[in-house]
Amino acid sequence: MGAQVVVYGLGGCQACRLTERALRQAGVEYEVVDLEANAAARELLLALEFTGAPVVTTGREWWSGFRPDRIRAVTRA
């Protein structure tokens, strides 16, 4: 896969855990950015008008929330 997947999430976020689990089960390598510990990442997502977690980027696209359809698309890429 050519894209670098990054999951911006929060520790107590169920949708974040589901997203990470789905990516892991699909064999997708990803990086996690903890929004509670990373103020710059929080500011970036607010500037991009995201208000909920998780926010996922593949380098080409961004989405918010647990999106199995988008995760499947990443695995096909």
WOQUI-V406783 format. One line per field, one symbol per residue. ss: DSSP state (h for helix, s for strand, l for the rest). psi: psi as a letter, one per 20 degrees, with the letter a starting at -180 (. if undefined). A space follows every 10 residues. Layout:
ss = ???
psi = ???
//
This chain:
ss = llllsssssl lllhhhhhhh hhhhhlllls ssssllllhh hhhhhhhlll llllssslll lssslllhhh hhhhhhl
psi = piqoppoorq gjoghggggg gggghikppr qpoohhinhg gggghhhjkp irqrppqjhh qqrqronhgh gghhhi.
//
